[in-house]
Structures are given as C-alpha cells and as structure tokens.
Amino acid sequence: MHPQDVPALRLLDQGGTHWGCCGPLGAGGRNMACGCGVLVATLAADCMGPYELHLDPVRVRAFDTKGSKR
C-alpha cells in the first residue's frame, strides 16, 4: 500500500545498514510503528527501489469501522 494511506504510522528506525541514500530500503524488517510503539509495518522508500508499505499480517487486522450489518 502507499505509505500516505496510513498517516498515523511513524518511522522508528532511521539510519543504519538498512538505509539508502534517500530513505529506508525495507530490507531490515518492520520499521513503522503505530501510536503505542508496536512495529506493525515495513516501509521501503529509497529512491533506488519501490515506495511502498507492507503491513505485517500477524500484527494488523482489517475491520469495518462503520459496523456492517448482515
């Protein structure tokens, strides 16, 4: 997904071996955290590769915020 689709997440790991010239490579595992500090996604946003966010399927659940009726 596009990183701007989840504006509440913040980048925790800035720099180090998994950082390219323009941003995170996404090769070091989860580097994006929710408000409580739990790492829930991996951001790949260096200029030499894809610009995308991968949500961790073990830590992220999808649900209908409007309360769908069946």
PEZIFEN-V847219 format. One record per residue. N is the residue number from 1. RES is the residue in three letters. PHI is phi in whole degrees, 0 to 359 (NA if undefined). Layout:
((N | RES | PHI) (N | RES | PHI))
This chain:
((1 | MET | NA) (2 | HIS | 281) (3 | PRO | 303) (4 | GLN | 287) (5 | ASP | 285) (6 | VAL | 229) (7 | PRO | 291) (8 | ALA | 283) (9 | LEU | 282) (10 | ARG | 232) (11 | LEU | 282) (12 | LEU | 260) (13 | ASP | 268) (14 | GLN | 242) (15 | GLY | 103) (16 | GLY | 89) (17 | THR | 288) (18 | HIS | 259) (19 | TRP | 237) (20 | GLY | 271) (21 | CYS | 288) (22 | CYS | 238) (23 | GLY | 171) (24 | PRO | 290) (25 | LEU | 280) (26 | GLY | 86) (27 | ALA | 273) (28 | GLY | 265) (29 | GLY | 90) (30 | ARG | 301) (31 | ASN | 221) (32 | MET | 243) (33 | ALA | 239) (34 | CYS | 278) (35 | GLY | 300) (36 | CYS | 275) (37 | GLY | 96) (38 | VAL | 282) (39 | LEU | 288) (40 | VAL | 233) (41 | ALA | 204) (42 | THR | 242) (43 | LEU | 261) (44 | ALA | 245) (45 | ALA | 215) (46 | ASP | 274) (47 | CYS | 291) (48 | MET | 266) (49 | GLY | 213) (50 | PRO | 290) (51 | TYR | 244) (52 | GLU | 206) (53 | LEU | 238) (54 | HIS | 248) (55 | LEU | 282) (56 | ASP | 282) (57 | PRO | 293) (58 | VAL | 280) (59 | ARG | 251) (60 | VAL | 237) (61 | ARG | 235) (62 | ALA | 263) (63 | PHE | 208) (64 | ASP | 275) (65 | THR | 284) (66 | LYS | 268) (67 | GLY | 72) (68 | SER | 300) (69 | LYS | 256) (70 | ARG | 246))
